[in-house]
Amino acid sequence: MDRSKLYRRFRTLLIANRGEIACRVIRTARTMGLRTVAVYSEADRDAMHVALADEAVLLGPARARDSYLNVERLIEAAKKTGAEAVHPGYGFLSENAEFAQACYDAGLVFVGPTAGMMTAMGSKSGSKALMEKAGVPLVPGYHGEAQDDATLAKAADKIGFPILVKASAGGGGRGMRIVRSAAELAPAIVSAKREAKAAFGDDRMLIEKYVDNPRHIEVQIIGDSHGNLLSLFERECTLQRRHQKVIEEAPSPTLNAAQRDTVCAAARKAAGAVNYVGAGTIEFVSDGKDVFFIEMNTRLQVEHPVTELITGIDLVEWQLRVAFGEALPMQQDEIKLNGHAVEARVYAENPTKNFMPSVGKISTWRLPAEAGGLRIDAGYREGDTVSPYYDAMLAKMIAWAPTRDVAIDRLNRGLEESDVRGIVTNIPFLSALITHPKVRANAIDTGFIERELTALTSTAAAPGELELCAAVAAIVSDERRAAQGGVSSPWQTFGWQPVGRRQRNFAFRVGHGPEHKIVLNYGSGPSTLVIGERELAFTFVPKEGGFDLTLDGVKSSVAAVIDGHELYLRTRNGRFDLHWVDPFGGETEEQTGADKIAAPLPGTVVAVLAEEGAQLEKGAPILTLEVMKMEQTLRAPYAGVLKSIKCKVGDIVQEGIELAVVEPSGE
């Protein structure tokens, strides 16, 4: 390849991605004086990354294969805007060798490794053969070309169960299944192949010995075109769910200095096997004693900020300087480790409903300021819409501190001060996770979240006096603001009138629970609230995002969002969703037929797993949807007969559409 075409200085950069990573790349590129070009689908017309860029080009319809995965349209967008280089971000085409080659053929600088390096390291099976030759330790497994069922079954039997079946291409937990017996193997392979084909266009599988109680360690590396190759310490990403990382930290609290040196040297050896150029990550699994190579990601990782915070290095800037053809600005011994950083991935998903993705318009987006060691990399804003077509990650919250304990405390404070409404997020779950005593003690493995899921997703506490009084303040504040044309005045005295006293009754409910009653007394004297036998002195002063509530002489800061009769409150006791019971009555509960199986979100039917007329046990699989690039199996809610199937494989269905009907057994 012509080196002058691979690496050269450029002024205009096209970011072939969306969401948080597109915003992240745009910010650094602009600080370097570069013009930026965003691309977008029809679903992303008003997205944050489109607004941040200097120019933006429509690629096509919402589905990724028609837009963000369309190589021809991406190349056309670069030519149309005069872009000389392309940054692929992560996900989508970031590890696609054909895309890297297409950029080179079009005369564009690809900010990343060459197609040849990607091909060598992007295939999990191919990279393992290369690592074996280079002397990098491997997990026992099968990485061969033969993909027939008999070969895979024989390999699994030889390795010994439990095993891990996973896609040779791609990552993010897609196309990956844990198999604990021979009977589970065939259906696991079918499902993993289907998911891998949909996500990566490649359904080749490899098989590895599954390491029980494993820890996930990875090393950030970066190389330039002058033969320099550096490691930037390691990250630990052991807290995972369904093979997807949830919390990442750097450095690993598991390794001592000698182990750190060993794993970083192994990572440099692995990348050096292909004379790697660009940013990449060498991933290892540890059984507590040894580390084994599992794969290389030939791109920037989602969790790269924790490395940036402990090294003071902007990895996107270094990526761009390498693409310019510059040498890396530091030597290995100049890279110093400073403090500890922890990152949490904020997703639009409902942890209490099996982490079902959540879609819709973000009505409230309040995150704390980036100060005191807190960093927020976001891809969404208030008013943005979360669509069902892409990964559900909204933002990343990262905290740095001199020690791990303080970094965890700072991250938790940031999560506790975040209010996102209109969609459901995993923020409370993340807070519960990082404050778990075993996480604090680093007594974890990759199965920790699944084992502790019940405790981590437990129902929120019932509202107490503070929350009920805050609910009254929220309603009165909202009514006053509406009466004043949306303007709040902190100088007003709540409920004051020259003579007489008045009384107002309120009732609140959490879910389908009992009503909580409270009485507001106001007028010529101080306002009070009566709950049961207690009467509490009560005042509040509105402020941005809520109010300061003084209750019996104690002032508390309360965040509040009110939407009709639905109230969201955040107090010192946590987050609460309350329903204000209509004071004029007339409320009814919506009745739904429990026998109907409906689409929980928009998606594509990828498998029908039962036939009409079949006798089903409770929990029996009926059909599988692909939602946000992940498969979701819909199951029988109780034992009964599958009366009808109202869809077929390939159907694109909208949220709430009836897909099947189960008739309960007449027991």
VEXDO-309927 format. One record per residue (C-alpha): x, y, z; residue in three letters. Coordinates in steps of 0.05 Angstrom, whole numbers, plus 5000, padded with zeros to 4 digits. Example, Ala and Ser with C-alpha at 12.3 -4.5 7.8 and 13.67 -1.06 7.14 Angstrom:
# VEXDO-309927
524649105156ALA 527349795143SER 
# end
This chain:
# VEXDO-309927
500050005000MET 502250714986ASP 504250995054ARG 502651705032SER 495451495020LYS 495051135087LEU 497551695131TYR 497552435115ARG 495153085144ARG 487953275131PHE 483153845149ARG 476253535143THR 474152905181LEU 467752505169LEU 465352105229ILE 462151465205ALA 457951355267ASN 452651645313ARG 450951765385GLY 455951855441GLU 462251645402ILE 460752115344ALA 459952695393CYS 466352485429ARG 470452475364VAL 467453135340ILE 469553495405ARG 476853285400THR 477153405325ALA 474654115333ARG 479754265388THR 485054055337MET 482254555286GLY 479054035240LEU 472454105203ARG 467653555221THR 462353195179VAL 456752785212ALA 452552265177VAL 445552075198TYR 439651635183SER 432451875176GLU 431351675249ALA 437252125271ASP 435552775234ARG 435353175299ASP 440652775336ALA 445953105379MET 451852895335HIS 448553225275VAL 447853885313ALA 455153875337LEU 458453765269ALA 460054305218ASP 456353925164GLU 451853315161ALA 449652835106VAL 443352405104LEU 445251675090LEU 438451355084GLY 432850995122PRO 433050845196ALA 435550125194ARG 443050095201ALA 444049665140ARG 440850215098ASP 444850775129SER 450650705178TYR 452750035148LEU 452250265076ASN 459550335053VAL 457850634986GLU 453651195016ARG 458951345068LEU 464351425014ILE 459551864974GLU 458352295035ALA 465852405044ALA 466752594972LYS 460653064972LYS 463253455033THR 470653455015GLY 472453015074ALA 479452735068GLU 479052245126ALA 474151785161VAL 473751605235HIS 469450975245PRO 468251045320GLY 466450375351TYR 461049875330GLY 458049905259PHE 463749875209LEU 469450035257SER 472449335250GLU 470349205178ASN 476449085134ALA 472349195071GLU 470449895095PHE 477650055112ALA 479849825043GLN 474250215009ALA 476650845044CYS 483750725020TYR 481350584949ASP 477351234950ALA 483551624971GLY 481051735042LEU 485151665105VAL 482051135150PHE 483251315223VAL 484950625247GLY 488950005226PRO 489549765154THR 484849255124ALA 490348735129GLY 491448855204MET 483948825215MET 483348175178THR 489047865217ALA 486548085285MET 479048195274GLY 477647455265SER 477547135333LYS 479646465304SER 485046755259GLY 487947195314SER 488446605361LYS 492646225311ALA 497046835304LEU 497646915380MET 499346185388GLU 505046275339LYS 507346905376ALA 507446555443GLY 501546925474VAL 497646485524PRO 490846235498LEU 484545935527VAL 483745215502PRO 478945215443GLY 477145075371TYR 478645625320HIS 478345225255GLY 475145375188GLU 470444765188ALA 463645005213GLN 459244395204ASP 455244145264ASP 459143505272ALA 465843865274THR 463444375325LEU 460243825368ALA 466643415367LYS 470744015386ALA 466144185444ALA 466443475469ASP 474043475466LYS 474644145503ILE 469643935556GLY 463444295581PHE 462044845599PRO 464245175535ILE 463145855502LEU 460445885431VAL 461746565400LYS 461946935334ALA 468746965302SER 467247675279ALA 464648255320GLY 463748335394GLY 459348655447GLY 456647975469GLY 452747875405ARG 452947175376GLY 455546895442MET 452646335484ARG 454845945546ILE 453445195536VAL 453744735596ARG 451744065565SER 451743715498ALA 444143755494ALA 444544525495GLU 449744575440LEU 445644515375ALA 440345045392PRO 445745505420ALA 449645475355ILE 443345615313VAL 441546215356SER 448646485360ALA 449646415284LYS 443146775270ARG 444847355316GLU 451947405289ALA 449547415217LYS 444647975233ALA 449748385272ALA 456148275232PHE 454247935167GLY 458647345187ASP 456046725223ASP 462646345233ARG 463446075303MET 469145885349LEU 468945475412ILE 472845595476GLU 473245295544LYS 468845705590TYR 472945955649VAL 468745925712ASP 468846535757ASN 472946925705PRO 475447635707ARG 475948065645HIS 482548455637ILE 484348855576GLU 490249285555VAL 489849925514GLN 495249955460ILE 496850445405ILE 501950425350GLY 504450915298ASP 507050835226SER 514250935250HIS 514550265287GLY 512950525357ASN 507950105397LEU 505750295467LEU 501250005521SER 497350485565LEU 496150035624PHE 490149575634GLU 482749625648ARG 478349145686GLU 471449015656CYS 469248435699THR 462348725716LEU 458448485655GLN 451448255638ARG 450147805578ARG 457447895559HIS 456648645554GLN 460749095598LYS 456949515649VAL 462349805694ILE 469649905673GLU 475550145714GLU 482950295707ALA 487650055730PRO 485249355748SER 484549275824PRO 486148535814THR 493248595788LEU 499548765826ASN 505249145793ALA 508848515769ALA 502448225738GLN 501048905706ARG 507848905673ASP 506848185649THR 499948295618VAL 502048955585CYS 508148615555ALA 503748055528ALA 499148575497ALA 504848925462ARG 507348245436LYS 500348095410ALA 499648755373ALA 506848715349GLY 505248065314ALA 501748475259VAL 505949115266ASN 499549445290TYR 498250185275VAL 492650565310GLY 488850475375ALA 486649785396GLY 485249345456THR 488048665473ILE 482948285515GLU 484647745566PHE 480747285612VAL 483647115680SER 482146525725ASP 485146885784GLY 492146635772LYS 493746655697ASP 491247085640VAL 489446825571PHE 488647205506PHE 481547195480ILE 481247715425GLU 483648385398MET 478948965383ASN 481949355326THR 478550005345ARG 477350495401LEU 473450185459GLN 467350465493VAL 471150475559GLU 477250875533HIS 475751475579PRO 478151105641VAL 484951015608THR 484951755588GLU 483651965659LEU 489251555691ILE 494451745638THR 492352455618GLY 492452245545ILE 486952405495ASP 486551755455LEU 482352065399VAL 487652605390GLU 493052075387TRP 488951685336GLN 488452295292LEU 495852465299ARG 497651745280VAL 493051825219ALA 496852475202PHE 503152045198GLY 506152325261GLU 510251925311ALA 507251805380LEU 509252375425PRO 511551945484MET 515851335499GLN 513550745540GLN 517250955603ASP 514151655599GLU 507051405607ILE 505251455681LYS 499451165719LEU 495751685761ASN 489951515807GLY 483851095791HIS 477951185744ALA 471250825741VAL 466050865684GLU 458750685683ALA 454750595618ARG 448050945621VAL 442950565579TYR 435650665559ALA 433250015590GLU 428949755647ASN 432849325696PRO 426449105732THR 423648825667LYS 429648395645ASN 433249015619PHE 428149125564MET 430449695519PRO 426450335529SER 424750785470VAL 421451465465GLY 422752205475LYS 427252445531ILE 422952945567SER 427953105622THR 435553055618TRP 439153315680ARG 446153075693LEU 451153395742PRO 456553865719ALA 463253585697GLU 467353795757ALA 470953495816GLY 473552905777GLY 467052755741LEU 466652685665ARG 460452555623ILE 460752325551ASP 453652385525ALA 450252265458GLY 443352525476TYR 439953155503ARG 433253345530GLU 428153295474GLY 431952765435ASP 428552115416THR 431351425432VAL 429550985373SER 429150225371PRO 434050165313TYR 440750245349TYR 444550075412ASP 441050365473ALA 447050705506MET 445551435523LEU 451851655557ALA 457851455598LYS 459351745667MET 466551705689ILE 469751895755ALA 477151995772TRP 480252035841ALA 486851875874PRO 484051225900THR 478950705877ARG 474350805937ASP 473951555926VAL 472851455850ALA 466950995866ILE 464051505914ASP 464652065862ARG 461451635809LEU 455751445854ASN 454552175873ARG 454252335799GLY 449151785786LEU 445051985846GLU 444552705820GLU 442252485750SER 434952545729ASP 432852265661VAL 425452205646ARG 420952035587GLY 424651375580ILE 426950865632VAL 434350825647THR 439050375686ASN 441650945729ILE 438850685796PRO 441449985778PHE 448450265765LEU 448350625832SER 446249985868ALA 451649595832LEU 457650035847ILE 455750115920THR 454849365931HIS 459749145986PRO 462748595942LYS 464149085886VAL 467349555935ARG 471548965960ALA 473048735888ASN 470148055905ALA 467047965836ILE 467347565772ASP 463647625705THR 457547255733GLY 456747725793PHE 451048145764ILE 446847535744GLU 447647235814ARG 445947885849GLU 440548125801LEU 434748065849THR 438148505901ALA 440648995849LEU 433749095819THR 429649065883SER 423449495887THR 424450205910ALA 422750385982ALA 415850645997ALA 415251406002PRO 415851696072GLY 413852366101GLU 419152746063LEU 416852465996GLU 409452576008LEU 410653286030CYS 415153395969ALA 409553125925ALA 404853655952VAL 410154195941ALA 411253945869ALA 403854005852ILE 402954685885VAL 409354945852SER 407054695784ASP 400155015793GLU 403255675814ARG 408155675756ARG 402355555707ALA 398356125738ALA 404256595731GLN 405456415659GLY 411255955674GLY 415256435718VAL 416956225789SER 418456735843SER 422456545905PRO 419757175940TRP 412656925946GLN 410256656012THR 406955986002PHE 399455976013GLY 399056626052TRP 392657016058GLN 390857576106PRO 385257226144VAL 382456526152GLY 385155826141ARG 383955346085ARG 384854606076GLN 386554176016ARG 386753416012ASN 391753015971PHE 392552275958ALA 398351915924PHE 399551215902ARG 405650825882VAL 403950325826GLY 397749945847HIS 399150025921GLY 394850355974PRO 393451095975GLU 397551556019HIS 393352136044LYS 395952816065ILE 392453466084VAL 395154166070LEU 393054726117ASN 394655436094TYR 392356136102GLY 393656696153SER 398956306192GLY 404655836174PRO 402855276126SER 402754566154THR 401953866127LEU 398253316165VAL 400052586155ILE 396352126202GLY 397052416271GLU 403052856255ARG 402753586234GLU 409053866202LEU 411054596189ALA 411954656114PHE 415155156066THR 418655106000PHE 422555545952VAL 422555355877PRO 429155305840LYS 431655015774GLU 429654285770GLY 425854265836GLY 425554635902PHE 428454705971ASP 423454406020LEU 423654586093THR 419954086137LEU 419854186213ASP 425954626208GLY 430154166164VAL 431554406093LYS 432253886038SER 433853955964SER 428753595921VAL 428953455847ALA 422053415816ALA 418853275749VAL 411253305742ILE 407353065681ASP 399953125693GLY 398452665751HIS 405152305748GLU 410552555794LEU 417952385797TYR 421752595859LEU 428952515880ARG 430352635954THR 435952426001ARG 432351756007ASN 432651595932GLY 428051635871ARG 420551575875PHE 415051535822ASP 408251735850LEU 401351795820HIS 397152375843TRP 390252075852VAL 385152495814ASP 381552905868PRO 375252895826PHE 375252135818GLY 373751775754GLY 380351395749GLU 380150705719THR 385250165711GLU 386749955640GLU 384749245628GLN 388848815581THR 387948105559GLY 393247695594ALA 392747155540ASP 395647615486LYS 403047625470ILE 404848315445ALA 411348625418ALA 414648985477PRO 418349445429LEU 418949535354PRO 423048975324GLY 423848425272THR 421147715280VAL 427247265271VAL 424446595294ALA 417846255309VAL 419145715361LEU 412345395371ALA 406645165327GLU 399345345332GLU 395644845374GLY 401844655414ALA 400944515489GLN 405744995525LEU 408644995594GLU 409345665630LYS 415646005603GLY 415845605539ALA 418946005481PRO 414046235428ILE 417946705382LEU 424247125380THR 424747855363LEU 430948245345GLU 430648905383VAL 436349405383MET 441048885353LYS 439548395410MET 434947785409GLU 429047765456GLN 424947125464THR 417547205482LEU 414946635525ARG 408346345548ALA 405846735610PRO 402646085637TYR 401245375616ALA 396245315559GLY 394945215485VAL 398045665431LEU 391545885399LYS 394546295343SER 400946595315ILE 399747275281LYS 406547395250CYS 411947055209LYS 419547075206VAL 421847715174GLY 415848135196ASP 417648825223ILE 412848955281VAL 411249575321GLN 410749625397GLU 404249345425GLY 402448945363ILE 399248275381GLU 403747705358LEU 400647085389ALA 394946855433VAL 395546325488VAL 389246005516GLU 390345815589PRO 389445085610SER 382744965643GLY 385444695708GLU 
# end
